[in-house]
Amino acid sequence: MKAPYIIGIAGGTGSGKTTVAEKIEKVLNENISVITQDAFYKEMYNIPVGERNYDHPNAFDIQLLIESIEKLKKGNDINIPIYNFKNHRRLKETKLVKYSPVIVIEGILIFYYKELRDLMNFKIYVDTPSDVRLARRVLRDINERGRSIDSVIDQYLNTVRPMHIEFVSSTRKFADIIVPEGGYNDKAIDFMTKYLKSIF
């Protein structure tokens, strides 16, 4: 069985990584499986709220993510965690990810870890202005995760923004292509999807 083509999509919170992944998935249809780094958060239910940092490289179980990708590269299906953002724990259930010719990994810090980067064939960094990213994060966390606007802003100022500056933004240097404005950059999406279609 041919090893899958691994695409990494990185960028700051709210940059549009998921939208880019969804548009690539729509074009390639059944030839693709998508894995989000968010599924590999470590449990934080026992850490005081004020001490939780979801944007630091140590917040993720990266070894499990790497092992999962390696299994996919060998042609195996895998089961990945399902993370509950309301109680900050992993569910007992897992999500089945099937082997596909194309595997997309998306997350804020996937380019930070060399061992994970080395598994990727093509790396995309989604670059979106900080005010746009903040607005998107506020809407997402309020509507999807039951957060208050005060808690979202407080988290952004105390951990999200400083971690982006320290760890996330510098990883753009590892990208093969940088996409301004994420999934709303139709020309970049068209270029990438045509390239990927030419491979498969």
Backbone as ProteinMPNN parsed JSONL, in Angstrom:
{"seq_chain_A": "MKAPYIIGIAGGTGSGKTTVAEKIEKVLNENISVITQDAFYKEMYNIPVGERNYDHPNAFDIQLLIESIEKLKKGNDINIPIYNFKNHRRLKETKLVKYSPVIVIEGILIFYYKELRDLMNFKIYVDTPSDVRLARRVLRDINERGRSIDSVIDQYLNTVRPMHIEFVSSTRKFADIIVPEGGYNDKAIDFMTKYLKSIF", "coords_chain_A": {"N_chain_A": [[0.842, -1.198, 0.0], [0.537, 2.19, -0.846], [2.301, 4.838, 0.733], [0.626, 7.464, 2.453], [0.108, 10.867, 1.321], [1.162, 13.493, 3.181], [-0.203, 16.382, 4.466], [0.407, 19.353, 6.145], [-1.274, 21.848, 7.966], [-0.851, 24.832, 9.371], [-0.988, 27.644, 11.708], [-2.107, 30.625, 13.42], [-4.564, 30.791, 16.127], [-7.899, 30.861, 14.989], [-7.181, 31.533, 12.405], [-8.03, 30.375, 10.067], [-7.436, 27.801, 9.379], [-8.973, 25.428, 9.527], [-10.94, 25.944, 7.626], [-9.422, 26.029, 5.276], [-8.563, 23.35, 5.244], [-11.05, 22.071, 4.956], [-11.82, 22.935, 2.415], [-9.871, 21.811, 0.8], [-10.436, 19.151, 1.341], [-12.986, 18.957, 0.218], [-12.455, 19.105, -2.499], [-10.788, 16.875, -2.967], [-12.32, 14.849, -1.988], [-13.191, 11.539, -1.331], [-10.594, 10.794, -1.043], [-9.184, 11.674, 1.137], [-8.271, 12.187, 4.582], [-8.806, 13.952, 7.61], [-7.048, 15.253, 10.348], [-7.158, 16.84, 13.446], [-5.078, 18.8, 15.508], [-6.115, 19.626, 17.912], [-7.505, 17.489, 18.98], [-5.674, 16.136, 20.417], [-5.093, 17.322, 22.815], [-3.82, 17.395, 26.12], [-5.379, 16.183, 29.116], [-6.892, 18.6, 31.252], [-8.485, 19.012, 33.399], [-7.872, 18.829, 36.068], [-6.223, 20.927, 36.586], [-5.933, 24.174, 37.88], [-8.107, 26.742, 36.668], [-6.955, 29.243, 36.046], [-4.351, 28.527, 35.523], [-4.201, 27.039, 33.265], [-2.928, 26.427, 30.052], [-3.504, 26.439, 26.861], [-2.122, 26.914, 24.595], [0.526, 26.416, 24.564], [3.402, 24.508, 23.581], [3.668, 22.216, 25.212], [1.108, 21.5, 25.876], [-0.018, 19.557, 24.374], [-0.416, 16.085, 23.487], [1.9, 15.118, 21.868], [3.488, 12.947, 21.172], [1.665, 10.854, 20.943], [0.206, 11.771, 18.746], [2.185, 11.737, 16.759], [2.76, 8.978, 16.696], [0.298, 8.088, 15.783], [0.155, 9.18, 13.182], [2.304, 7.86, 12.028], [1.339, 5.237, 12.006], [-0.768, 5.506, 10.167], [0.731, 6.071, 7.914], [1.748, 3.599, 7.413], [-0.372, 2.328, 6.38], [-2.462, 1.673, 8.066], [-5.651, 1.92, 9.741], [-6.691, 4.232, 12.288], [-7.5, 5.108, 15.721], [-8.387, 8.084, 17.21], [-8.199, 10.463, 19.934], [-11.114, 12.093, 21.406], [-11.695, 15.276, 22.32], [-13.176, 17.016, 24.97], [-14.118, 20.225, 25.25], [-15.574, 21.551, 27.131], [-15.443, 20.321, 29.617], [-12.813, 19.779, 29.716], [-11.626, 17.298, 29.308], [-10.768, 14.096, 27.906], [-13.024, 12.194, 25.984], [-14.499, 8.945, 26.607], [-15.079, 7.623, 24.316], [-13.639, 7.201, 21.016], [-12.403, 8.512, 17.887], [-12.649, 7.187, 14.68], [-10.189, 7.16, 12.23], [-9.594, 6.674, 8.955], [-7.21, 5.068, 6.789], [-6.041, 6.984, 4.097], [-5.262, 8.193, 0.795], [-4.429, 10.826, 1.034], [-3.539, 12.65, 3.851], [-4.501, 15.116, 6.061], [-3.173, 17.234, 8.483], [-4.059, 19.489, 10.909], [-3.404, 22.394, 12.887], [-2.413, 24.665, 15.534], [0.267, 24.445, 16.314], [1.63, 22.518, 14.865], [3.893, 22.65, 13.261], [5.876, 23.14, 15.001], [7.159, 20.978, 16.19], [9.846, 19.056, 15.343], [9.995, 16.292, 14.757], [7.396, 15.717, 14.041], [7.024, 17.471, 11.886], [8.773, 16.336, 10.053], [7.373, 14.207, 9.082], [5.683, 15.193, 7.223], [4.683, 15.943, 3.861], [3.983, 18.262, 2.573], [3.672, 21.608, 3.505], [1.587, 24.056, 4.858], [1.133, 27.368, 5.834], [-1.183, 29.343, 7.408], [-1.852, 32.657, 7.295], [-3.174, 35.221, 9.007], [-4.502, 38.419, 9.918], [-4.178, 39.607, 13.325], [-6.392, 40.866, 14.566], [-8.58, 39.924, 13.15], [-8.374, 37.202, 13.651], [-8.78, 37.163, 16.434], [-11.453, 38.077, 16.605], [-12.812, 35.981, 15.343], [-12.193, 33.903, 17.095], [-13.465, 34.718, 19.462], [-16.184, 34.573, 18.684], [-16.368, 31.81, 18.093], [-15.686, 30.537, 20.578], [-17.66, 31.471, 22.299], [-20.07, 30.693, 21.033], [-19.73, 27.94, 20.488], [-18.441, 26.743, 22.624], [-19.483, 27.603, 24.971], [-18.439, 29.783, 26.401], [-17.789, 32.879, 28.208], [-17.572, 36.291, 27.073], [-15.746, 37.806, 28.507], [-14.051, 35.863, 29.636], [-12.918, 34.762, 27.358], [-11.496, 36.921, 26.212], [-9.739, 37.456, 28.314], [-8.238, 35.09, 28.405], [-7.103, 35.218, 25.863], [-5.413, 37.467, 26.042], [-3.678, 36.732, 28.111], [-2.567, 34.181, 27.56], [-2.993, 33.166, 24.851], [-2.222, 35.167, 22.909], [0.521, 35.85, 23.773], [1.702, 33.266, 23.513], [1.357, 32.794, 20.835], [3.048, 34.698, 19.716], [5.494, 33.839, 20.78], [5.754, 31.069, 20.086], [4.152, 30.197, 17.852], [3.978, 31.969, 15.511], [6.595, 32.06, 14.538], [6.94, 29.623, 13.309], [6.186, 29.751, 10.721], [8.304, 29.849, 9.01], [8.896, 27.289, 8.322], [7.1, 26.557, 6.427], [5.957, 25.454, 3.193], [4.345, 26.927, 1.646], [2.757, 30.046, 2.154], [-0.353, 31.183, 3.129], [-2.191, 33.96, 2.899], [-5.013, 35.194, 4.69], [-6.337, 32.762, 4.817], [-8.956, 30.394, 4.255], [-10.42, 32.117, 2.716], [-8.941, 33.047, 0.688], [-9.209, 32.682, -2.368], [-7.657, 32.337, -4.698], [-5.247, 31.225, -3.806], [-6.196, 28.847, -2.65], [-7.272, 27.627, -4.92], [-4.951, 27.271, -6.419], [-3.508, 25.461, -4.774], [-5.25, 23.234, -4.628], [-5.416, 22.458, -7.296], [-2.805, 21.683, -7.718], [-2.627, 19.515, -5.934], [-4.554, 17.797, -7.008], [-3.307, 17.177, -9.352], [-1.407, 15.436, -8.549], [-2.747, 13.176, -7.714]], "CA_chain_A": [[0.0, 0.0, 0.0], [1.325, 3.406, -0.978], [2.253, 5.732, 1.887], [-0.193, 8.642, 2.16], [0.712, 12.186, 1.177], [0.804, 14.184, 4.423], [-0.256, 17.84, 4.366], [0.252, 20.053, 7.409], [-1.832, 23.203, 7.875], [-0.623, 25.506, 10.644], [-1.355, 29.06, 11.765], [-2.644, 31.033, 14.706], [-5.965, 30.538, 16.422], [-8.829, 31.643, 14.19], [-6.58, 31.994, 11.144], [-8.735, 29.797, 8.921], [-6.848, 26.495, 9.068], [-10.037, 24.439, 9.303], [-11.589, 26.268, 6.352], [-8.518, 25.562, 4.223], [-8.645, 21.883, 5.239], [-12.358, 21.678, 4.429], [-11.863, 23.182, 0.972], [-9.047, 20.769, 0.186], [-11.202, 17.912, 1.49], [-14.103, 18.983, -0.732], [-11.929, 18.851, -3.838], [-10.246, 15.521, -3.059], [-13.431, 13.963, -1.64], [-12.928, 10.349, -0.512], [-9.163, 10.517, -1.02], [-8.545, 12.45, 2.196], [-8.699, 12.145, 5.976], [-8.325, 15.143, 8.303], [-6.785, 15.111, 11.783], [-6.901, 18.114, 14.093], [-4.202, 18.742, 16.678], [-6.938, 19.85, 19.104], [-7.933, 16.203, 19.535], [-4.575, 15.567, 21.189], [-4.835, 18.063, 24.043], [-3.757, 16.644, 27.373], [-6.466, 16.533, 30.034], [-6.53, 19.709, 32.141], [-9.567, 19.209, 34.364], [-7.316, 18.9, 37.426], [-5.363, 22.106, 36.67], [-6.737, 25.379, 38.124], [-8.449, 27.448, 35.426], [-5.998, 30.309, 35.77], [-3.039, 27.987, 35.189], [-4.284, 26.263, 32.031], [-2.368, 27.092, 28.877], [-3.799, 25.576, 25.722], [-1.381, 27.379, 23.426], [1.932, 26.083, 24.766], [3.718, 23.206, 22.975], [3.507, 21.096, 26.153], [-0.31, 21.228, 26.119], [-0.461, 18.492, 23.479], [0.205, 14.759, 23.539], [2.465, 15.059, 20.525], [3.981, 11.613, 20.887], [0.525, 10.069, 20.463], [-0.1, 12.247, 17.396], [3.228, 11.217, 15.873], [2.536, 7.535, 16.556], [-0.909, 7.911, 14.969], [0.511, 9.463, 11.793], [3.18, 6.779, 11.571], [0.478, 4.084, 11.712], [-1.452, 5.806, 8.914], [1.712, 5.965, 6.829], [1.941, 2.172, 7.148], [-1.594, 1.802, 5.789], [-3.407, 1.251, 9.094], [-6.641, 2.84, 10.302], [-6.356, 4.564, 13.674], [-8.511, 5.739, 16.568], [-7.797, 9.237, 17.874], [-9.036, 10.948, 21.046], [-12.116, 13.152, 21.241], [-11.489, 16.155, 23.471], [-14.343, 17.807, 25.358], [-13.612, 21.525, 25.69], [-16.375, 22.099, 28.223], [-14.94, 19.818, 30.906], [-11.354, 19.682, 29.582], [-11.234, 15.902, 29.418], [-11.009, 13.257, 26.739], [-14.161, 11.296, 26.112], [-14.156, 7.529, 26.552], [-15.168, 7.262, 22.911], [-12.594, 7.693, 20.132], [-12.83, 8.744, 16.507], [-11.944, 6.369, 13.692], [-9.625, 7.836, 11.061], [-9.184, 5.631, 8.028], [-6.124, 5.327, 5.854], [-6.424, 7.635, 2.853], [-4.085, 8.619, 0.027], [-4.004, 12.136, 1.532], [-3.846, 12.921, 5.249], [-4.287, 16.503, 6.448], [-3.05, 17.518, 9.914], [-4.155, 20.943, 11.101], [-3.282, 22.815, 14.271], [-1.617, 25.876, 15.715], [1.671, 24.212, 16.61], [2.104, 21.268, 14.25], [5.222, 22.837, 12.679], [6.834, 23.398, 16.078], [7.85, 19.747, 16.554], [10.585, 18.576, 14.17], [9.646, 14.903, 14.434], [6.114, 15.748, 13.347], [7.27, 18.134, 10.595], [9.473, 15.43, 9.148], [6.403, 13.258, 8.518], [4.834, 15.921, 6.27], [5.166, 16.145, 2.5], [3.663, 19.619, 2.112], [3.319, 22.381, 4.698], [0.878, 25.305, 4.581], [0.926, 28.244, 6.989], [-2.284, 30.282, 7.155], [-1.445, 33.908, 7.934], [-4.336, 36.105, 9.08], [-4.277, 39.486, 10.908], [-4.55, 39.245, 14.692], [-7.73, 41.331, 14.938], [-9.533, 38.995, 12.528], [-8.288, 35.938, 14.386], [-9.424, 37.352, 17.737], [-12.902, 38.148, 16.406], [-13.289, 34.623, 15.051], [-12.072, 33.09, 18.314], [-14.53, 35.147, 20.377], [-17.444, 33.99, 18.213], [-16.32, 30.351, 18.244], [-15.688, 30.099, 21.969], [-18.96, 31.794, 22.891], [-21.148, 29.925, 20.401], [-19.5, 26.499, 20.447], [-17.839, 26.212, 23.849], [-20.188, 28.127, 26.133], [-17.592, 30.704, 27.152], [-18.194, 34.283, 28.282], [-16.635, 37.129, 26.325], [-14.669, 38.208, 29.41], [-13.089, 34.767, 29.786], [-12.217, 34.602, 26.081], [-10.54, 38.022, 26.089], [-8.719, 37.269, 29.343], [-7.363, 34.006, 27.948], [-6.363, 35.686, 24.702], [-4.364, 38.394, 26.46], [-2.737, 36.106, 29.046], [-1.845, 33.019, 27.021], [-3.083, 32.957, 23.404], [-1.379, 36.126, 22.182], [1.946, 35.653, 24.035], [2.171, 31.994, 22.975], [1.428, 32.951, 19.373], [4.269, 35.448, 19.433], [6.683, 33.069, 21.156], [5.882, 29.727, 19.523], [3.402, 29.884, 16.632], [4.278, 32.78, 14.326], [7.939, 31.75, 14.018], [6.954, 28.357, 12.559], [5.873, 29.997, 9.306], [9.53, 29.639, 8.232], [8.943, 25.897, 7.881], [6.039, 26.314, 5.444], [6.25, 25.453, 1.761], [3.539, 28.007, 1.09], [2.042, 30.848, 3.144], [-1.645, 31.599, 2.565], [-2.848, 35.058, 3.617], [-6.479, 35.189, 4.799], [-6.878, 31.414, 4.946], [-9.902, 29.828, 3.309], [-11.042, 33.158, 1.895], [-8.006, 33.358, -0.384], [-9.633, 31.74, -3.405], [-6.585, 32.056, -5.657], [-4.31, 30.293, -3.18], [-6.877, 27.552, -2.523], [-7.357, 27.061, -6.272], [-3.59, 26.83, -6.781], [-3.15, 24.266, -4.005], [-6.088, 22.087, -4.986], [-4.998, 22.005, -8.628], [-1.525, 20.972, -7.532], [-2.891, 18.231, -5.29], [-5.283, 16.958, -7.971], [-2.36, 16.712, -10.372], [-0.631, 14.344, -7.955], [-3.575, 11.98, -7.537]], "C_chain_A": [[0.878, 1.25, 0.0], [1.175, 4.285, 0.267], [1.45, 6.984, 1.534], [0.652, 9.908, 2.03], [0.224, 13.018, 2.358], [0.902, 15.692, 4.238], [-0.448, 18.421, 5.758], [-0.287, 21.455, 7.169], [-1.726, 23.845, 9.254], [-1.023, 26.977, 10.552], [-1.97, 29.358, 13.116], [-4.097, 30.666, 14.896], [-6.861, 31.436, 15.574], [-8.293, 32.1, 12.85], [-7.304, 31.475, 9.913], [-8.181, 28.449, 8.499], [-7.923, 25.469, 8.713], [-10.734, 24.685, 7.977], [-10.736, 25.81, 5.184], [-8.594, 24.042, 4.106], [-9.949, 21.406, 4.62], [-12.434, 21.869, 2.919], [-11.004, 22.182, 0.214], [-9.789, 19.44, 0.215], [-12.327, 17.827, 0.471], [-13.635, 18.636, -2.138], [-11.48, 17.401, -3.992], [-11.239, 14.441, -2.65], [-12.967, 12.762, -0.825], [-11.442, 10.025, -0.4], [-8.443, 11.137, 0.174], [-9.141, 12.139, 3.573], [-8.055, 13.32, 6.69], [-8.186, 14.853, 9.793], [-6.496, 16.491, 12.35], [-6.039, 17.92, 15.329], [-4.992, 18.905, 17.969], [-7.379, 18.544, 19.767], [-6.889, 15.628, 20.492], [-4.178, 16.434, 22.379], [-4.721, 17.086, 25.216], [-4.926, 17.077, 28.266], [-6.007, 17.614, 31.018], [-7.583, 19.972, 33.216], [-9.047, 19.393, 35.786], [-6.352, 20.074, 37.61], [-6.243, 23.331, 36.902], [-6.916, 26.187, 36.842], [-7.397, 28.487, 35.073], [-4.618, 29.834, 35.36], [-3.047, 27.176, 33.895], [-3.751, 27.081, 30.853], [-2.515, 26.162, 27.681], [-2.967, 25.909, 24.49], [0.119, 27.156, 23.548], [2.215, 24.712, 24.134], [3.514, 22.016, 23.894], [2.057, 20.739, 26.43], [-0.822, 20.028, 25.332], [0.296, 17.188, 23.714], [0.778, 14.483, 22.145], [2.986, 13.675, 20.187], [2.864, 10.719, 20.366], [0.146, 10.483, 19.042], [0.917, 11.692, 16.4], [3.03, 9.72, 15.629], [1.326, 7.255, 15.672], [-0.61, 8.131, 13.493], [1.393, 8.354, 11.224], [2.376, 5.52, 11.224], [-0.265, 4.284, 10.397], [-0.503, 5.655, 7.727], [1.992, 4.51, 6.463], [0.68, 1.516, 6.585], [-2.647, 1.354, 6.777], [-4.442, 2.334, 9.384], [-6.263, 3.102, 11.755], [-7.591, 5.082, 14.414], [-7.837, 6.881, 17.326], [-8.735, 9.733, 18.977], [-10.098, 11.945, 20.577], [-12.033, 14.015, 22.496], [-12.727, 17.004, 23.716], [-13.859, 19.129, 25.961], [-14.417, 22.129, 26.84], [-15.92, 21.581, 29.58], [-13.449, 19.497, 30.87], [-10.838, 18.267, 29.808], [-11.443, 15.213, 28.075], [-12.226, 12.376, 27.008], [-13.672, 9.851, 26.093], [-14.186, 7.033, 25.113], [-13.968, 7.82, 22.139], [-13.16, 7.867, 18.724], [-11.977, 7.911, 15.557], [-11.465, 7.251, 12.54], [-9.065, 6.748, 10.146], [-8.0, 6.063, 7.175], [-6.704, 5.954, 4.591], [-5.161, 8.019, 2.1], [-3.532, 9.968, 0.474], [-4.46, 12.272, 2.983], [-3.532, 14.388, 5.529], [-4.214, 16.583, 7.971], [-3.147, 19.03, 10.069], [-4.099, 21.291, 12.579], [-2.312, 23.972, 14.421], [-0.121, 25.608, 15.803], [2.251, 22.981, 15.917], [3.477, 21.414, 13.584], [6.294, 23.031, 13.754], [7.72, 22.183, 16.355], [8.523, 19.141, 15.318], [10.177, 17.169, 13.768], [8.316, 14.818, 13.699], [6.264, 16.395, 11.974], [7.863, 17.17, 9.585], [8.546, 14.389, 8.52], [5.582, 13.882, 7.391], [5.507, 16.063, 4.907], [4.984, 17.589, 2.023], [3.124, 20.401, 3.3], [2.749, 23.744, 4.304], [0.758, 26.1, 5.876], [-0.125, 29.278, 6.614], [-2.025, 31.539, 7.975], [-2.587, 34.925, 7.855], [-4.1, 37.162, 10.152], [-4.854, 39.138, 12.277], [-5.951, 39.711, 15.079], [-8.81, 40.426, 14.358], [-9.547, 37.678, 13.29], [-8.975, 36.034, 15.748], [-10.938, 37.363, 17.597], [-13.481, 36.762, 16.152], [-13.248, 33.748, 16.3], [-13.171, 33.442, 19.304], [-15.85, 34.497, 19.976], [-17.47, 32.481, 18.412], [-16.465, 29.92, 19.69], [-17.008, 30.399, 22.677], [-20.041, 30.866, 22.358], [-20.974, 28.413, 20.511], [-19.028, 25.92, 21.78], [-18.421, 26.819, 25.114], [-19.393, 29.081, 26.992], [-18.223, 32.09, 27.227], [-17.169, 35.121, 27.535], [-15.474, 37.567, 27.209], [-13.604, 37.121, 29.533], [-12.281, 34.57, 28.511], [-11.137, 35.667, 25.923], [-9.401, 37.856, 27.092], [-7.725, 36.19, 28.922], [-6.503, 34.458, 26.773], [-5.173, 36.557, 25.119], [-3.282, 37.714, 27.294], [-1.95, 34.935, 28.469], [-1.849, 32.953, 25.491], [-2.128, 33.87, 22.645], [0.11, 35.933, 22.486], [2.508, 34.351, 23.474], [2.268, 32.049, 21.455], [2.729, 33.645, 18.991], [5.505, 34.596, 19.682], [6.862, 31.781, 20.37], [5.26, 29.529, 18.132], [3.912, 30.647, 15.415], [5.631, 32.441, 13.706], [7.962, 30.476, 13.176], [6.578, 28.543, 11.093], [7.102, 29.747, 8.425], [9.645, 28.204, 7.715], [7.946, 25.6, 6.755], [6.574, 26.287, 4.017], [5.489, 26.567, 1.064], [2.823, 28.719, 2.237], [0.791, 31.403, 2.487], [-2.225, 32.729, 3.402], [-4.367, 34.888, 3.586], [-7.116, 33.807, 4.746], [-7.821, 30.983, 3.843], [-10.598, 30.838, 2.424], [-10.128, 33.61, 0.76], [-8.246, 32.362, -1.515], [-8.516, 31.374, -4.376], [-5.592, 31.049, -5.077], [-4.922, 28.901, -3.048], [-6.951, 26.862, -3.878], [-6.002, 26.521, -6.709], [-3.25, 25.518, -6.08], [-3.957, 23.049, -4.426], [-5.758, 21.56, -6.384], [-3.698, 21.211, -8.553], [-1.772, 19.577, -6.956], [-3.624, 17.273, -6.232], [-4.342, 16.406, -9.027], [-1.522, 15.535, -9.87], [-1.429, 13.04, -7.941], [-4.464, 11.76, -8.747]], "O_chain_A": [[1.843, 1.344, 0.759], [0.074, 4.457, 0.789], [1.582, 7.508, 0.429], [1.759, 9.997, 2.561], [-0.978, 13.227, 2.522], [1.962, 16.216, 3.895], [-1.367, 18.025, 6.475], [0.181, 22.166, 6.28], [-2.424, 23.452, 10.187], [-1.349, 27.486, 9.48], [-2.313, 28.445, 13.868], [-4.782, 30.278, 13.949], [-6.608, 32.635, 15.455], [-8.888, 32.969, 12.213], [-7.206, 32.065, 8.837], [-8.429, 28.0, 7.38], [-7.801, 24.738, 7.73], [-11.084, 23.735, 7.275], [-11.254, 25.265, 4.209], [-8.68, 23.505, 3.001], [-9.959, 20.447, 3.847], [-13.041, 21.059, 2.219], [-11.361, 21.753, -0.883], [-9.775, 18.691, -0.762], [-12.595, 16.759, -0.079], [-14.338, 17.951, -2.881], [-11.751, 16.766, -5.012], [-11.03, 13.26, -2.927], [-12.407, 12.933, 0.258], [-11.075, 9.066, 0.278], [-7.213, 11.127, 0.22], [-10.334, 11.869, 3.711], [-6.902, 13.659, 6.422], [-9.081, 14.284, 10.418], [-5.681, 17.232, 11.8], [-6.248, 16.986, 16.103], [-4.591, 18.385, 19.009], [-7.6, 18.503, 20.978], [-7.192, 14.734, 21.283], [-3.07, 16.309, 22.899], [-5.436, 16.086, 25.284], [-5.398, 18.21, 28.171], [-4.897, 17.562, 31.546], [-7.577, 21.02, 33.862], [-9.697, 20.033, 36.612], [-5.733, 20.206, 38.665], [-7.223, 23.512, 36.178], [-5.995, 26.302, 36.033], [-6.994, 28.593, 33.915], [-3.798, 30.628, 34.9], [-2.003, 26.677, 33.474], [-4.077, 28.256, 30.687], [-1.744, 25.217, 27.515], [-3.098, 25.255, 23.456], [0.894, 27.651, 22.729], [1.344, 23.842, 24.152], [3.217, 20.918, 23.423], [1.79, 19.773, 27.146], [-1.922, 19.536, 25.584], [1.471, 17.182, 24.083], [0.214, 13.721, 21.36], [2.934, 13.266, 19.027], [3.081, 9.917, 19.457], [-0.199, 9.632, 18.222], [0.546, 11.23, 15.322], [3.121, 9.253, 14.494], [1.327, 6.297, 14.899], [-1.064, 7.363, 12.645], [1.236, 7.96, 10.068], [2.696, 4.821, 10.262], [-0.386, 3.352, 9.601], [-0.894, 5.169, 6.666], [2.418, 4.215, 5.346], [0.654, 0.31, 6.341], [-3.629, 0.721, 6.388], [-4.147, 3.525, 9.283], [-5.591, 2.283, 12.381], [-8.593, 5.445, 13.799], [-6.833, 6.671, 18.005], [-9.932, 9.45, 18.948], [-9.991, 12.547, 19.509], [-12.273, 13.535, 23.603], [-13.26, 17.63, 22.799], [-13.268, 19.151, 27.041], [-13.989, 23.107, 27.452], [-15.995, 22.297, 30.579], [-12.883, 19.01, 31.849], [-9.782, 18.053, 30.403], [-12.195, 15.687, 27.224], [-12.423, 11.881, 28.117], [-12.571, 9.565, 25.622], [-13.426, 6.143, 24.733], [-13.356, 8.799, 22.564], [-14.265, 7.415, 18.425], [-10.748, 7.93, 15.622], [-12.248, 7.996, 11.951], [-8.168, 5.998, 10.532], [-7.812, 7.243, 6.881], [-7.731, 5.507, 4.081], [-4.098, 8.156, 2.706], [-2.342, 10.242, 0.325], [-5.626, 12.036, 3.301], [-2.422, 14.849, 5.263], [-5.086, 16.063, 8.667], [-2.399, 19.77, 9.431], [-4.664, 20.591, 13.418], [-1.49, 24.226, 13.54], [0.68, 26.455, 15.407], [3.276, 22.459, 16.355], [4.159, 20.413, 13.362], [7.484, 23.079, 13.445], [8.889, 22.331, 16.712], [7.847, 18.759, 14.363], [10.028, 16.878, 12.581], [8.126, 13.956, 12.84], [5.687, 15.912, 11.0], [7.501, 17.184, 8.409], [8.908, 13.76, 7.526], [4.864, 13.176, 6.683], [6.716, 16.272, 4.805], [5.737, 18.073, 1.178], [2.238, 19.933, 4.015], [3.348, 24.482, 3.523], [0.329, 25.565, 6.898], [0.022, 29.999, 5.627], [-1.983, 31.488, 9.204], [-2.919, 35.422, 6.78], [-3.549, 36.842, 11.205], [-5.879, 38.466, 12.38], [-6.636, 39.027, 15.84], [-9.835, 40.187, 14.996], [-10.609, 37.108, 13.542], [-9.667, 35.106, 16.168], [-11.637, 36.726, 18.387], [-14.531, 36.417, 16.695], [-14.154, 32.949, 16.537], [-13.749, 32.55, 19.924], [-16.554, 33.938, 20.817], [-18.479, 31.929, 18.852], [-17.27, 29.042, 20.003], [-17.42, 29.65, 23.563], [-20.832, 30.316, 23.124], [-21.959, 27.682, 20.616], [-19.201, 24.727, 22.032], [-17.913, 26.58, 26.21], [-19.642, 29.184, 28.193], [-19.083, 32.436, 26.417], [-16.021, 34.706, 27.381], [-14.345, 37.691, 26.734], [-12.408, 37.411, 29.536], [-11.095, 34.246, 28.569], [-10.005, 35.362, 25.549], [-8.238, 38.088, 26.761], [-6.515, 36.361, 29.068], [-5.321, 34.124, 26.694], [-4.066, 36.397, 24.606], [-2.107, 38.07, 27.201], [-0.797, 34.716, 28.841], [-0.802, 32.708, 24.891], [-1.323, 33.406, 21.838], [0.906, 35.856, 21.55], [3.648, 34.315, 23.012], [3.148, 31.429, 20.857], [3.42, 33.23, 18.06], [6.453, 34.622, 18.897], [7.985, 31.423, 20.017], [5.793, 28.769, 17.324], [4.243, 30.038, 14.397], [5.796, 32.523, 12.489], [8.9, 30.264, 12.408], [6.646, 27.596, 10.309], [6.965, 29.466, 7.234], [10.401, 27.935, 6.782], [7.955, 24.504, 6.195], [7.517, 27.001, 3.678], [5.919, 27.085, 0.034], [2.344, 28.08, 3.174], [0.857, 32.016, 1.422], [-2.705, 32.486, 4.509], [-4.932, 34.484, 2.57], [-8.338, 33.704, 4.638], [-7.545, 31.17, 2.658], [-11.293, 30.463, 1.479], [-10.507, 34.465, -0.041], [-7.574, 31.334, -1.609], [-8.436, 30.231, -4.828], [-5.151, 30.132, -5.77], [-4.256, 27.897, -3.3], [-6.721, 25.657, -3.98], [-5.915, 25.444, -7.299], [-2.765, 24.578, -6.709], [-3.409, 21.955, -4.565], [-5.814, 20.354, -6.625], [-3.525, 20.202, -9.237], [-1.206, 18.589, -7.424], [-3.341, 16.075, -6.246], [-4.547, 15.306, -9.539], [-0.998, 14.746, -10.657], [-0.88, 11.954, -8.128], [-5.233, 10.8, -8.782]]}, "name": "protein", "num_of_chains": 1, "seq": "MKAPYIIGIAGGTGSGKTTVAEKIEKVLNENISVITQDAFYKEMYNIPVGERNYDHPNAFDIQLLIESIEKLKKGNDINIPIYNFKNHRRLKETKLVKYSPVIVIEGILIFYYKELRDLMNFKIYVDTPSDVRLARRVLRDINERGRSIDSVIDQYLNTVRPMHIEFVSSTRKFADIIVPEGGYNDKAIDFMTKYLKSIF"}
